[in-house]
């Protein structure tokens, strides 16, 4: 008998001994346990993946909701800014109109005063001219001076 036969026989005896001791069943049990752990890990991973996808979807929906809210807030702010700008422009225009009316009234009063002062000065100048004419005897007698004095009194009444 040669060594190959004895080697083969030793391997067969060794395998039978392992089978007798239960090494194969323990090895298969370990492999089964390991495969069950792998299956549980895969199921757990799939569950975690579904949760992560759900959270991601929720976050995207929240982000979209926030974007809609921001857009709404911006439109509202633009509308309010437009209203405020319009009201401000109207208030400024109103103030300008009031100022213009006030200035026009003051100018009118000053013009009226200037007219009165001018008329008084004209009357005074006319009076001086009339007195000067009387001095030079351009008008004769008391009748001329009465006419001039009457005209001066008429001018004064109109000025007052």
NUPAMI-944856 format. One line per field, with one value per atom (N, C-alpha, C): x, y, z; atom name; residue number from 1; residue in one letter. Coordinates in nm, 2 decimals. Each point is the difference from the previous one (the first is absolute). Last residue first. Layout:
N
X: X ...
Y: Y ...
Z: Z ...
a: CA ...
k: NUM ...
r: A ...
This chain:
160
X: -5.78 -0.04 -0.11 0.15 0.11 -0.03 -0.31 0.01 0.11 -0.06 -0.11 0.01 0.31 0.03 -0.11 -0.05 0.10 0.03 -0.30 -0.06 0.10 0.15 -0.08 -0.07 0.25 0.09 -0.08 -0.24 0.05 0.10 -0.17 -0.11 0.05 0.29 -0.01 -0.11 0.06 0.12 -0.02 -0.32 -0.01 0.11 0.01 -0.11 -0.01 0.30 0.05 -0.10 -0.13 0.10 0.05 -0.28 -0.08 0.10 0.15 -0.04 -0.07 0.33 -0.10 -0.02 0.22 -0.03 -0.10 0.42 -0.14 -0.04 0.43 -0.05 -0.15 0.35 -0.12 -0.05 0.35 0.04 -0.11 -0.06 0.10 0.04 -0.30 -0.06 0.10 0.16 -0.07 -0.07 0.21 0.10 -0.06 -0.26 0.04 0.10 -0.14 -0.11 0.04 0.30 -0.01 -0.11 0.04 0.12 0.00 -0.33 -0.02 0.11 0.05 -0.10 -0.03 0.28 0.07 -0.10 -0.18 0.09 0.08 -0.27 -0.08 0.08 0.22 -0.05 -0.08 0.15 0.11 -0.04 -0.31 0.02 0.11 -0.09 -0.10 0.01 0.30 0.03 -0.11 -0.05 0.12 0.02 -0.32 -0.05 0.11 0.10 -0.09 -0.04 0.26 0.08 -0.09 -0.21 0.07 0.08 -0.20 -0.10 0.06 0.28 -0.04 -0.10 0.11 0.11 -0.02 -0.31 0.00 0.10 0.01 -0.12 -0.01 0.33 0.04 -0.12 -0.07 0.09 0.04 -0.26 -0.08 0.09 0.20 -0.08 -0.08 0.25 0.09 -0.08 -0.23 0.04 0.09 -0.13 -0.11 0.03 0.33 -0.02 -0.11 0.08 0.10 -0.01 -0.29 -0.03 0.10 0.08 -0.11 -0.04 0.34 0.04 -0.11 -0.10 0.08 0.05 -0.22 -0.10 0.08 0.26 -0.08 -0.10 0.23 0.09 -0.07 -0.25 0.02 0.10 -0.07 -0.12 0.02 0.34 0.00 -0.13 0.03 0.10 0.01 -0.29 -0.05 0.10 0.13 -0.11 -0.05 0.32 0.06 -0.10 -0.15 0.07 0.06 -0.20 -0.10 0.07 0.28 -0.06 -0.11 0.20 0.10 -0.06 -0.25 0.00 0.10 -0.01 -0.13 0.00 0.37 0.00 -0.13 0.02 0.09 0.01 -0.24 -0.07 0.08 0.20 -0.11 -0.07 0.32 0.06 -0.10 -0.15 0.05 0.06 -0.12 -0.12 0.04 0.35 -0.05 -0.13 0.17 0.10 -0.05 -0.24 -0.02 0.09 0.07 -0.13 -0.03 0.38 0.02 -0.13 -0.02 0.07 0.02 -0.18 -0.09 0.06 0.28 -0.09 -0.11 0.29 0.08 -0.09 -0.18 0.01 0.07 -0.02 -0.14 0.01 0.39 -0.03 -0.13 0.10 0.09 -0.02 -0.22 -0.06 0.08 0.18 -0.12 -0.07 0.36 0.05 -0.12 -0.09 0.05 0.04 -0.11 -0.12 0.04 0.34 -0.07 -0.12 0.23 0.08 -0.07 -0.19 -0.02 0.08 0.05 -0.14 -0.02 0.40 0.00 -0.13 0.05 0.06 0.01 -0.17 -0.09 0.06 0.27 -0.12 -0.09 0.35 0.05 -0.11 -0.10 0.02 0.05 -0.03 -0.13 0.00 0.41 -0.05 -0.15 0.21 0.07 -0.06 -0.16 -0.05 0.07 0.16 -0.13 -0.06 0.41 0.02 -0.14 0.02 0.04 0.01 -0.10 -0.11 0.03 0.35 -0.09 -0.12 0.30 0.06 -0.09 -0.13 -0.01 0.05 0.06 -0.14 -0.02 0.42 -0.03 -0.14 0.13 0.07 -0.03 -0.16 -0.07 0.06 0.22 -0.12 -0.08 0.37 0.05 -0.12 -0.08 0.04 0.04 -0.09 -0.12 0.03 0.37 -0.07 -0.13 0.26 0.06 -0.07 -0.06 -0.11 0.06 0.19 0.01 -0.10 0.04 -0.04 0.00 0.16 -0.14 -0.06 0.47 -0.07 -0.15 0.24 0.02 -0.06 0.01 -0.09 0.00 0.32 -0.13 -0.11 0.44 -0.01 -0.14 0.10 -0.02 -0.01 0.09 -0.13 -0.03 0.43 -0.09 -0.14 0.34 0.01 -0.10 0.04 -0.07 0.01 0.23 -0.14 -0.08 0.46 -0.04 -0.15 0.19 0.00 -0.04 0.06 -0.12 -0.01 0.37 -0.12 -0.13 0.44 -0.03 -0.13 0.05 0.08 -0.05 0.01 -0.08 0.09
Y: 15.37 -0.06 -0.09 0.23 -0.07 -0.07 0.29 -0.12 -0.09 0.43 -0.09 -0.13 0.33 -0.05 -0.10 0.24 -0.10 -0.06 0.36 -0.12 -0.11 0.41 -0.07 -0.12 0.28 -0.07 -0.08 0.27 -0.12 -0.07 0.41 -0.10 -0.13 0.36 -0.06 -0.10 0.24 -0.08 -0.07 0.32 -0.12 -0.10 0.42 -0.09 -0.13 0.34 -0.07 -0.09 0.27 -0.10 -0.08 0.36 -0.11 -0.11 0.42 -0.10 -0.12 0.30 0.02 -0.12 -0.10 0.13 -0.01 -0.31 0.00 0.13 -0.04 -0.05 -0.01 0.17 0.07 -0.05 -0.16 0.07 0.07 -0.26 0.10 0.08 -0.36 0.12 0.10 -0.40 0.08 0.12 -0.29 0.07 0.08 -0.28 0.11 0.08 -0.39 0.10 0.12 -0.35 0.06 0.11 -0.27 0.09 0.08 -0.33 0.11 0.10 -0.40 0.09 0.12 -0.32 0.07 0.09 -0.27 0.10 0.08 -0.35 0.10 0.11 -0.38 0.07 0.12 -0.29 0.08 0.08 -0.30 0.11 0.09 -0.38 0.10 0.11 -0.36 0.08 0.10 -0.28 0.09 0.08 -0.33 0.11 0.10 -0.38 0.09 0.11 -0.33 0.08 0.10 -0.31 0.10 0.09 -0.36 0.09 0.12 -0.36 0.08 0.11 -0.31 0.09 0.09 -0.34 0.10 0.10 -0.36 0.08 0.11 -0.32 0.09 0.09 -0.33 0.10 0.10 -0.36 0.08 0.12 -0.34 0.08 0.10 -0.32 0.10 0.09 -0.35 0.09 0.11 -0.35 0.08 0.11 -0.32 0.09 0.09 -0.33 0.10 0.10 -0.37 0.09 0.11 -0.33 0.08 0.10 -0.31 0.10 0.09 -0.36 0.10 0.11 -0.37 0.08 0.11 -0.31 0.09 0.09 -0.33 0.11 0.09 -0.37 0.09 0.12 -0.35 0.09 0.10 -0.32 0.10 0.09 -0.35 0.10 0.11 -0.37 0.09 0.11 -0.33 0.08 0.10 -0.31 0.10 0.09 -0.35 0.10 0.10 -0.36 0.08 0.11 -0.31 0.08 0.09 -0.31 0.10 0.09 -0.37 0.10 0.11 -0.36 0.07 0.11 -0.28 0.08 0.09 -0.33 0.11 0.10 -0.40 0.09 0.12 -0.33 0.07 0.10 -0.27 0.10 0.07 -0.35 0.11 0.11 -0.40 0.07 0.12 -0.29 0.07 0.09 -0.28 0.12 0.08 -0.40 0.11 0.12 -0.37 0.06 0.11 -0.26 0.08 0.08 -0.31 0.12 0.09 -0.42 0.08 0.13 -0.31 0.06 0.09 -0.24 0.10 0.07 -0.36 0.12 0.11 -0.41 0.07 0.12 -0.26 0.07 0.07 -0.26 0.12 0.08 -0.42 0.10 0.13 -0.36 0.05 0.11 -0.22 0.08 0.06 -0.31 0.12 0.10 -0.43 0.07 0.14 -0.29 0.06 0.07 -0.22 0.11 0.07 -0.39 0.11 0.12 -0.39 0.05 0.12 -0.23 0.07 0.06 -0.27 0.13 0.08 -0.44 0.08 0.14 -0.31 0.04 0.09 -0.19 0.10 0.05 -0.35 0.12 0.11 -0.42 0.05 0.13 -0.21 0.05 0.05 -0.21 0.13 0.06 -0.43 0.11 0.13 -0.36 0.03 0.11 -0.17 0.08 0.04 -0.29 0.14 0.09 -0.45 0.06 0.15 -0.27 0.04 0.07 -0.18 0.12 0.04 -0.38 0.12 0.12 -0.41 0.04 0.13 -0.19 0.06 0.05 -0.24 0.13 0.08 -0.44 0.09 0.14 -0.33 0.04 0.09 -0.18 0.09 0.05 -0.33 0.13 0.10 -0.43 0.07 0.13 -0.26 0.05 0.07 -0.21 0.12 0.06 -0.41 0.11 0.13 -0.46 0.10 0.11 -0.33 -0.07 0.10 0.14 -0.02 -0.06 0.05 0.13 -0.01 -0.39 0.04 0.14 -0.16 -0.08 0.04 0.19 0.05 -0.07 -0.16 0.13 0.06 -0.41 -0.02 0.14 0.01 -0.05 -0.02 0.13 0.11 -0.04 -0.32 0.09 0.11 -0.30 -0.06 0.09 0.13 0.01 -0.06 -0.03 0.14 0.01 -0.41 0.03 0.15 -0.15 -0.07 0.04 0.16 0.07 -0.07 -0.18 0.11 0.07 -0.52 0.11 0.12 -0.55 0.11 0.12
Z: 0.20 0.13 -0.02 -0.37 0.05 0.13 -0.20 -0.08 0.05 0.19 0.04 -0.08 -0.10 0.13 0.04 -0.40 -0.01 0.13 0.00 -0.07 -0.01 0.17 0.10 -0.06 -0.29 0.09 0.11 -0.30 -0.07 0.09 0.17 -0.01 -0.07 0.02 0.13 0.00 -0.40 0.03 0.14 -0.12 -0.09 0.03 0.22 0.05 -0.08 -0.14 0.11 0.06 -0.36 -0.04 0.12 0.08 -0.06 -0.05 0.18 0.10 -0.06 -0.33 0.11 0.09 -0.46 0.05 0.11 -0.20 0.01 0.07 -0.08 -0.12 0.00 0.33 -0.04 -0.14 0.30 -0.12 -0.07 0.38 0.04 -0.13 -0.04 0.07 0.03 -0.17 -0.11 0.06 0.29 -0.08 -0.11 0.26 0.08 -0.08 -0.20 0.01 0.08 -0.02 -0.13 0.00 0.38 -0.01 -0.13 0.06 0.09 -0.01 -0.23 -0.06 0.08 0.19 -0.11 -0.07 0.33 0.06 -0.11 -0.14 0.05 0.06 -0.14 -0.12 0.05 0.33 -0.05 -0.12 0.17 0.10 -0.05 -0.25 -0.02 0.10 0.03 -0.12 -0.02 0.37 0.02 -0.13 -0.03 0.09 0.02 -0.25 -0.07 0.08 0.21 -0.09 -0.08 0.27 0.08 -0.08 -0.21 0.04 0.08 -0.12 -0.12 0.04 0.33 -0.02 -0.13 0.10 0.10 -0.02 -0.29 -0.03 0.11 0.06 -0.11 -0.04 0.32 0.06 -0.11 -0.13 0.09 0.05 -0.25 -0.09 0.09 0.23 -0.06 -0.09 0.19 0.10 -0.05 -0.29 0.03 0.11 -0.10 -0.12 0.03 0.31 0.01 -0.11 0.01 0.11 0.00 -0.31 -0.04 0.11 0.09 -0.10 -0.04 0.29 0.07 -0.10 -0.19 0.08 0.08 -0.23 -0.10 0.08 0.25 -0.04 -0.10 0.14 0.11 -0.04 -0.31 0.01 0.12 -0.06 -0.12 0.01 0.31 0.03 -0.11 -0.05 0.10 0.03 -0.30 -0.06 0.11 0.14 -0.09 -0.06 0.27 0.08 -0.09 -0.21 0.06 0.08 -0.19 -0.10 0.06 0.28 -0.04 -0.10 0.11 0.11 -0.03 -0.30 -0.01 0.11 0.00 -0.12 0.00 0.33 0.03 -0.12 -0.06 0.09 0.04 -0.27 -0.07 0.09 0.20 -0.09 -0.08 0.27 0.09 -0.09 -0.21 0.04 0.08 -0.12 -0.12 0.03 0.34 -0.03 -0.12 0.10 0.10 -0.02 -0.28 -0.03 0.10 0.08 -0.12 -0.04 0.35 0.05 -0.12 -0.10 0.08 0.04 -0.20 -0.10 0.07 0.28 -0.08 -0.10 0.23 0.09 -0.07 -0.22 0.00 0.09 -0.02 -0.13 0.00 0.37 0.00 -0.13 0.04 0.09 0.00 -0.24 -0.06 0.08 0.19 -0.11 -0.08 0.34 0.06 -0.11 -0.15 0.05 0.07 -0.14 -0.12 0.04 0.34 -0.05 -0.12 0.18 0.09 -0.05 -0.24 -0.02 0.09 0.05 -0.12 -0.03 0.38 0.02 -0.13 -0.03 0.08 0.02 -0.22 -0.09 0.08 0.24 -0.09 -0.09 0.28 0.08 -0.09 -0.19 0.02 0.08 -0.08 -0.12 0.02 0.36 -0.03 -0.12 0.11 0.09 -0.02 -0.24 -0.05 0.09 0.13 -0.13 -0.05 0.37 0.04 -0.12 -0.08 0.06 0.04 -0.16 -0.11 0.05 0.32 -0.07 -0.12 0.23 0.09 -0.07 -0.22 0.00 0.08 0.00 -0.13 -0.01 0.38 0.00 -0.13 0.03 0.10 0.00 -0.24 -0.07 0.08 0.20 -0.10 -0.08 0.33 0.06 -0.11 -0.14 0.04 0.07 -0.13 -0.12 0.04 0.33 -0.04 -0.12 0.29 -0.02 -0.05 0.10 0.11 -0.02 -0.33 0.12 0.12 -0.42 -0.01 0.13 -0.04 0.01 -0.01 -0.07 0.14 0.02 -0.44 0.08 0.15 -0.28 -0.03 0.07 0.04 0.06 -0.02 -0.21 0.14 0.07 -0.45 0.02 0.15 -0.12 -0.03 0.03 0.02 0.11 -0.01 -0.36 0.11 0.12 -0.38 -0.02 0.11 0.02 0.01 -0.02 -0.07 0.15 0.02 -0.44 0.06 0.14 -0.23 -0.04 0.06 0.06 0.09 -0.04 -0.12 -0.02 0.09 0.00 0.00 0.00
a: N CA C N CA C N CA C N CA C N CA C N CA C N CA C N CA C N CA C N CA C N CA C N CA C N CA C N CA C N CA C N CA C N CA C N CA C N CA C N CA C N CA C N CA C N CA C N CA C N CA C N CA C N CA C N CA C N CA C N CA C N CA C N CA C N CA C N CA C N CA C N CA C N CA C N CA C N CA C N CA C N CA C N CA C N CA C N CA C N CA C N CA C N CA C N CA C N CA C N CA C N CA C N CA C N CA C N CA C N CA C N CA C N CA C N CA C N CA C N CA C N CA C N CA C N CA C N CA C N CA C N CA C N CA C N CA C N CA C N CA C N CA C N CA C N CA C N CA C N CA C N CA C N CA C N CA C N CA C N CA C N CA C N CA C N CA C N CA C N CA C N CA C N CA C N CA C N CA C N CA C N CA C N CA C N CA C N CA C N CA C N CA C N CA C N CA C N CA C N CA C N CA C N CA C N CA C N CA C N CA C N CA C N CA C N CA C N CA C N CA C N CA C N CA C N CA C N CA C N CA C N CA C N CA C N CA C N CA C N CA C N CA C N CA C N CA C N CA C N CA C N CA C N CA C N CA C N CA C N CA C N CA C N CA C N CA C N CA C N CA C N CA C N CA C N CA C N CA C N CA C N CA C N CA C N CA C N CA C N CA C N CA C N CA C N CA C N CA C N CA C N CA C N CA C N CA C N CA C N CA C N CA C N CA C N CA C N CA C N CA C
k: 160 160 160 159 159 159 158 158 158 157 157 157 156 156 156 155 155 155 154 154 154 153 153 153 152 152 152 151 151 151 150 150 150 149 149 149 148 148 148 147 147 147 146 146 146 145 145 145 144 144 144 143 143 143 142 142 142 141 141 141 140 140 140 139 139 139 138 138 138 137 137 137 136 136 136 135 135 135 134 134 134 133 133 133 132 132 132 131 131 131 130 130 130 129 129 129 128 128 128 127 127 127 126 126 126 125 125 125 124 124 124 123 123 123 122 122 122 121 121 121 120 120 120 119 119 119 118 118 118 117 117 117 116 116 116 115 115 115 114 114 114 113 113 113 112 112 112 111 111 111 110 110 110 109 109 109 108 108 108 107 107 107 106 106 106 105 105 105 104 104 104 103 103 103 102 102 102 101 101 101 100 100 100 99 99 99 98 98 98 97 97 97 96 96 96 95 95 95 94 94 94 93 93 93 92 92 92 91 91 91 90 90 90 89 89 89 88 88 88 87 87 87 86 86 86 85 85 85 84 84 84 83 83 83 82 82 82 81 81 81 80 80 80 79 79 79 78 78 78 77 77 77 76 76 76 75 75 75 74 74 74 73 73 73 72 72 72 71 71 71 70 70 70 69 69 69 68 68 68 67 67 67 66 66 66 65 65 65 64 64 64 63 63 63 62 62 62 61 61 61 60 60 60 59 59 59 58 58 58 57 57 57 56 56 56 55 55 55 54 54 54 53 53 53 52 52 52 51 51 51 50 50 50 49 49 49 48 48 48 47 47 47 46 46 46 45 45 45 44 44 44 43 43 43 42 42 42 41 41 41 40 40 40 39 39 39 38 38 38 37 37 37 36 36 36 35 35 35 34 34 34 33 33 33 32 32 32 31 31 31 30 30 30 29 29 29 28 28 28 27 27 27 26 26 26 25 25 25 24 24 24 23 23 23 22 22 22 21 21 21 20 20 20 19 19 19 18 18 18 17 17 17 16 16 16 15 15 15 14 14 14 13 13 13 12 12 12 11 11 11 10 10 10 9 9 9 8 8 8 7 7 7 6 6 6 5 5 5 4 4 4 3 3 3 2 2 2 1 1 1
r: X X X X X X X X X X X X X X X X X X X X X X X X X X X X X X X X X X X X X X X X X X X X X X X X X X X X X X X X X X X X X X X X X X X X X X X X X X X X X X X X X X X X X X X X X X X X X X X X X X X X X X X X X X X X X X X X X X X X X X X X X X X X X X X X X X X X X X X X X X X X X X X X X X X X X X X X X X X X X X X X X X X X X X X X X X X X X X X X X X X X X X X X X X X X X X X X X X X X X X X X X X X X X X X X X X X X X X X X X X X X X X X X X X X X X X X X X X X X X X X X X X X X X X X X X X X X X X X X X X X X X X X X X X X X X X X X X X X X X X X X X X X X X X X X X X X X X X X X X X X X X X X X X X X X X X X X X X X X X X X X X X X X X X X X X X X X X X X X X X X X X X X X X X X X X X X X X X X X X X X X X X X X X X X X X X X X X X X X X X X X X X X X X X X X X X X X X X X X X X X X X X X X X X X X X X X X X X X X X X X X X X X X X X X X X X X X X X X X X X X X X X X X X X X X X X X X X X X X X X X X X X X X X X X X X X X X X X X X X X X X
